[in-house]
Amino acid sequence: MNLPDNAIEAVKLTKTYAGGHGTAPMHALKGIDLAIPRGSIFGLLGPNGAGKSTFINILAGLTKKTSGKVTVWGRDIDHRPRDARAAIGVVPQEIAADVFFTPRESLDVQAGMYGVPGPERRTDALLAALGLSDKANAYVRQLSGGMKRRLMVAKAMVHNPPVLILDEPTAGVDVELRRQLWDYVVGLNRQGVTILLTTHYLEEAEELCDLIAIMNHGRVVACEPKDQLLRRLDTRAVVLTPETPLAAAPALPPFETRLRPGGELAISFKTAEAGVEEVLATARAAGIHFKDLRTEEPDLEDVFLSLTYGAAPEPAEAR
């Protein structure tokens, strides 16, 4: 069997919710095009209401698209819906587990729903991989929030899908558990599983993802390799540690300045317009004496804000 180049493809995908009582229809997705390569860790980012959850729900068969074409692992969701759904495992934002089952029972029931024969089930292996072996026979209601989150990941993998969708999987999870989850996810990816991740922790996406798409108001406003996306901004910063603490950030035109909580002074500049030496000369001319300095490259948060912050939705008549 030939494997598809792209694990997920969406072409001119739209979703419109009908308005009620004289209100205008809501356009959740406005003709988006996305190609998620097989074997990648793909980040799907965007502010609340951008359309990320609608897109995931369409992939999972929970929401019907209005128009466009979607394939999952080469299977058209209109013509082969069951095969398409069988190719993905979804870890939703909300923890959904029967509190009167044990983790072992939960995984066995989930595997049965996907038609996995008893001898082929990987219940014990999944429990071990996610650190739940010692809780295998405890009731789910007795598990901590972090354990329930790990159980959700295990449930998504019972049928060994080639694509795993993680919708805000580490929301409200402590740092240690977040690291454990990502170690497991990275291990799955190394075994060939394609990962689609949505997260509000931009440092996670920056650390883990090969490709990143940013959505805003139902459109894809960027979809590029992470390094290329970071190069979109030509802004850099010189961060100074003043010898004498500053009461406020001084004005150093044409540069932008910001005093950080620890007392450091960050001076931002456009690389096309100035260099580090010019920034330092301007600071010295203003009487700022410093004992240390470093430069900073833009991070994903900078790019995210530049593409989404303050961008207004289209007026209704333009939709």
C-alpha positions as CSV (number, residue, x, y, z in Angstrom):
1,M,0.0,0.0,0.0
2,N,1.3,3.4,-1.0
3,L,1.3,5.8,1.9
4,P,0.0,9.3,1.3
5,D,2.4,12.3,1.2
6,N,0.0,14.2,3.4
7,A,-1.7,12.8,6.4
8,I,-4.4,15.4,6.2
9,E,-5.5,17.7,3.3
10,A,-8.1,20.4,3.3
11,V,-9.0,22.2,0.1
12,K,-11.3,25.3,0.1
13,L,-12.9,24.0,3.3
14,T,-15.8,26.1,4.6
15,K,-18.2,25.9,7.5
16,T,-21.1,28.2,8.0
17,Y,-23.5,28.1,10.9
18,A,-27.0,29.4,10.1
19,G,-28.1,32.5,12.0
20,G,-31.3,32.5,14.0
21,H,-34.0,35.1,14.7
22,G,-32.7,37.6,12.1
23,T,-29.0,37.2,12.9
24,A,-26.5,36.8,10.1
25,P,-24.9,33.4,9.5
26,M,-21.5,32.7,11.2
27,H,-18.7,31.8,8.9
28,A,-16.4,29.6,11.1
29,L,-14.1,28.5,8.2
30,K,-13.7,30.6,5.1
31,G,-12.2,28.4,2.4
32,I,-9.1,27.2,4.2
33,D,-6.3,25.2,2.5
34,L,-4.1,23.0,4.6
35,A,-1.7,20.1,3.9
36,I,-0.2,18.3,6.9
37,P,2.7,16.1,5.8
38,R,2.9,12.5,6.8
39,G,5.3,12.1,9.8
40,S,5.3,15.7,10.9
41,I,4.4,17.4,14.2
42,F,2.1,20.1,12.9
43,G,1.1,23.0,15.1
44,L,-2.3,24.7,14.5
45,L,-2.4,27.9,16.4
46,G,-4.8,30.8,16.7
47,P,-6.8,32.9,19.2
48,N,-10.1,31.7,20.6
49,G,-12.8,31.7,17.9
50,A,-10.2,31.3,15.0
51,G,-11.8,28.1,13.8
52,K,-9.3,25.5,15.1
53,S,-11.9,23.4,17.0
54,T,-14.3,23.5,14.0
55,F,-11.6,22.1,11.8
56,I,-10.8,19.3,14.2
57,N,-14.4,18.5,14.7
58,I,-14.8,18.1,10.9
59,L,-11.8,15.8,10.8
60,A,-13.3,13.7,13.6
61,G,-16.7,13.5,12.0
62,L,-18.4,15.5,14.7
63,T,-19.3,18.5,12.5
64,K,-20.4,18.5,8.9
65,K,-18.5,20.8,6.6
66,T,-20.4,23.2,4.4
67,S,-18.2,22.8,1.3
68,G,-14.7,21.9,0.2
69,K,-12.8,18.6,0.3
70,V,-11.0,16.9,3.2
71,T,-9.0,13.7,3.2
72,V,-7.5,11.9,6.2
73,W,-4.7,9.4,5.3
74,G,-5.8,9.6,1.7
75,R,-9.4,8.8,2.6
76,D,-12.1,11.3,1.6
77,I,-14.3,12.1,4.6
78,D,-17.4,12.2,2.3
79,H,-16.8,9.0,0.4
80,R,-15.0,6.9,3.1
81,P,-16.1,8.5,6.4
82,R,-15.6,5.4,8.6
83,D,-12.1,4.7,7.1
84,A,-11.2,8.4,7.6
85,R,-12.3,8.4,11.2
86,A,-10.4,5.1,11.9
87,A,-7.2,6.8,10.7
88,I,-7.2,9.3,13.5
89,G,-7.1,9.4,17.3
90,V,-8.4,12.5,19.0
91,V,-7.5,13.8,22.4
92,P,-10.1,16.5,23.1
93,Q,-9.8,19.5,25.4
94,E,-12.4,18.2,27.7
95,I,-11.7,15.1,29.8
96,A,-14.3,12.6,28.9
97,A,-14.1,9.3,30.7
98,D,-16.6,7.1,32.4
99,V,-15.8,7.6,36.1
100,F,-17.2,4.1,37.0
101,F,-14.8,2.3,34.8
102,T,-11.2,1.4,35.5
103,P,-8.5,2.6,33.1
104,R,-8.1,-0.9,31.8
105,E,-11.9,-1.2,31.2
106,S,-12.0,2.2,29.5
107,L,-9.3,1.2,27.1
108,D,-10.9,-2.2,26.4
109,V,-14.3,-0.6,25.7
110,Q,-12.7,2.0,23.4
111,A,-10.8,-0.7,21.5
112,G,-14.1,-2.6,21.1
113,M,-15.8,0.4,19.7
114,Y,-13.1,0.5,17.0
115,G,-13.4,-3.3,16.3
116,V,-10.0,-4.2,17.6
117,P,-10.0,-8.0,18.3
118,G,-9.1,-9.0,21.9
119,P,-5.7,-10.6,21.0
120,E,-4.7,-7.4,19.2
121,R,-5.5,-5.0,21.9
122,R,-2.6,-3.1,23.5
123,T,-4.2,-2.2,26.8
124,D,-1.4,-3.1,29.1
125,A,1.2,-1.6,26.8
126,L,-0.6,1.7,26.6
127,L,-1.1,1.9,30.4
128,A,2.6,1.2,30.9
129,A,3.7,3.8,28.3
130,L,1.6,6.5,30.0
131,G,2.5,5.6,33.5
132,L,-0.9,4.2,34.5
133,S,0.0,0.6,35.2
134,D,-0.4,1.0,38.9
135,K,-3.8,2.6,38.5
136,A,-5.0,0.0,35.9
137,N,-7.7,-1.3,38.2
138,A,-8.6,1.8,40.1
139,Y,-11.8,3.7,39.2
140,V,-11.3,6.6,36.9
141,R,-13.0,8.9,39.4
142,Q,-10.1,8.2,41.8
143,L,-7.5,9.5,39.3
144,S,-5.9,12.9,39.4
145,G,-6.6,15.4,36.6
146,G,-3.2,14.7,35.1
147,M,-3.8,10.9,35.2
148,K,-7.2,11.4,33.5
149,R,-5.4,13.5,30.8
150,R,-2.9,10.6,30.2
151,L,-5.8,8.2,30.0
152,M,-7.4,10.3,27.2
153,V,-4.2,10.0,25.2
154,A,-4.2,6.2,25.7
155,K,-7.8,6.0,24.6
156,A,-7.0,7.9,21.4
157,M,-4.3,5.3,20.6
158,V,-6.1,2.0,21.2
159,H,-6.7,1.4,17.5
160,N,-3.1,2.4,16.6
161,P,-4.1,5.3,14.3
162,P,-1.5,6.8,12.0
163,V,-2.6,10.3,12.9
164,L,-3.0,11.7,16.4
165,I,-4.9,15.0,17.1
166,L,-4.1,16.7,20.3
167,D,-6.5,19.6,21.1
168,E,-5.0,21.6,24.0
169,P,-3.7,18.4,25.6
170,T,-1.7,20.1,28.4
171,A,-4.2,22.8,29.4
172,G,-4.2,23.0,33.2
173,V,-1.4,20.4,33.5
174,D,1.6,20.8,35.7
175,V,5.1,21.2,34.2
176,E,6.3,17.7,35.0
177,L,3.3,16.0,33.5
178,R,3.5,18.2,30.4
179,R,7.0,17.0,29.9
180,Q,6.0,13.4,30.3
181,L,3.2,13.8,27.8
182,W,5.5,15.4,25.2
183,D,8.2,12.8,25.7
184,Y,5.5,10.1,24.8
185,V,4.2,12.1,21.9
186,V,7.7,12.7,20.4
187,G,8.3,9.0,20.8
188,L,5.1,8.2,18.8
189,N,6.2,10.7,16.1
190,R,9.5,8.9,15.8
191,Q,7.6,5.7,15.2
192,G,5.9,7.4,12.2
193,V,2.7,8.8,13.8
194,T,1.7,12.2,12.4
195,I,0.8,14.7,15.2
196,L,-1.6,17.6,14.8
197,L,-1.4,19.9,17.9
198,T,-3.3,22.9,19.0
199,T,-2.0,24.7,22.0
200,H,-2.0,28.1,23.7
201,Y,1.5,27.4,25.1
202,L,3.4,28.9,22.2
203,E,6.8,27.7,23.7
204,E,5.5,24.2,23.2
205,A,4.7,24.7,19.6
206,E,8.1,26.4,19.1
207,E,9.9,23.5,20.7
208,L,8.0,20.6,19.2
209,C,6.6,21.5,15.8
210,D,8.1,21.1,12.3
211,L,5.4,23.1,10.6
212,I,3.0,25.7,12.0
213,A,-0.2,27.1,10.7
214,I,-1.8,30.2,12.3
215,M,-5.5,30.8,11.9
216,N,-7.5,33.9,12.5
217,H,-11.2,34.7,11.9
218,G,-11.7,31.4,10.0
219,R,-8.7,31.8,7.7
220,V,-5.2,30.4,7.6
221,V,-3.0,33.6,7.8
222,A,0.3,31.6,7.7
223,C,1.5,28.1,7.1
224,E,5.2,27.6,7.0
225,P,8.1,25.7,8.5
226,K,8.8,27.0,12.0
227,D,12.2,28.5,11.1
228,Q,10.8,30.3,8.1
229,L,7.9,31.6,10.1
230,L,10.3,33.0,12.7
231,R,12.2,34.8,10.0
232,R,9.1,36.8,9.1
233,L,10.0,39.3,11.7
234,D,13.1,41.4,11.2
235,T,12.8,42.8,14.7
236,R,15.6,42.0,17.2
237,A,16.2,43.2,20.7
238,V,19.2,44.3,22.7
239,V,18.6,43.6,26.4
240,L,20.7,45.7,28.8
241,T,21.3,45.2,32.6
242,P,21.7,48.8,33.9
243,E,24.4,49.5,36.5
244,T,21.9,51.7,38.3
245,P,18.2,50.5,38.4
246,L,15.9,52.5,36.1
247,A,12.6,53.9,37.4
248,A,11.0,53.8,34.0
249,A,11.9,52.9,30.4
250,P,13.6,55.9,28.8
251,A,12.6,57.2,25.4
252,L,15.3,56.3,22.8
253,P,13.9,57.2,19.4
254,P,13.7,55.6,16.9
255,F,13.8,52.5,19.0
256,E,11.1,51.0,21.2
257,T,12.0,50.4,24.9
258,R,10.5,48.3,27.6
259,L,11.6,47.9,31.2
260,R,11.2,44.3,32.3
261,P,10.2,43.1,35.8
262,G,13.7,42.1,36.7
263,G,15.1,45.6,35.9
264,E,16.4,44.7,32.4
265,L,15.9,47.3,29.6
266,A,14.8,45.7,26.3
267,I,15.5,47.9,23.2
268,S,13.8,46.7,20.0
269,F,15.1,47.6,16.5
270,K,14.5,46.7,12.9
271,T,17.5,44.9,11.5
272,A,17.0,46.6,8.1
273,E,17.2,50.0,9.7
274,A,19.9,49.7,12.4
275,G,22.4,47.5,14.1
276,V,23.4,46.6,17.6
277,E,26.2,49.2,17.7
278,E,23.7,52.0,16.8
279,V,21.4,50.8,19.6
280,L,24.2,50.8,22.1
281,A,25.5,54.2,21.0
282,T,22.0,55.7,21.5
283,A,21.8,54.2,25.0
284,R,25.2,55.6,25.9
285,A,24.3,59.0,24.6
286,A,21.2,59.0,26.8
287,G,23.5,58.4,29.8
288,I,22.5,54.7,30.3
289,H,25.4,52.7,31.8
290,F,25.1,49.0,31.7
291,K,27.0,46.1,33.1
292,D,25.8,43.3,30.8
293,L,24.0,42.9,27.5
294,R,22.6,40.2,25.2
295,T,20.6,40.1,22.0
296,E,17.4,38.3,21.5
297,E,15.8,36.8,18.3
298,P,12.0,37.0,17.8
299,D,10.1,34.0,19.2
300,L,6.8,32.4,18.0
301,E,4.8,34.7,20.3
302,D,6.1,37.7,18.5
303,V,5.1,36.2,15.1
304,F,1.7,35.1,16.5
305,L,0.9,38.5,17.8
306,S,2.0,40.3,14.6
307,L,-0.4,38.1,12.6
308,T,-3.4,38.0,14.8
309,Y,-3.4,40.9,17.3
310,G,-5.8,43.7,16.3
311,A,-6.8,42.0,13.1
312,A,-10.5,42.7,12.7
313,P,-13.0,40.2,11.2
314,E,-14.4,41.0,7.8
315,P,-17.7,42.9,7.7
316,A,-20.7,40.7,7.2
317,E,-21.4,42.1,3.7
318,A,-17.8,41.0,2.6
319,R,-18.2,37.4,3.7
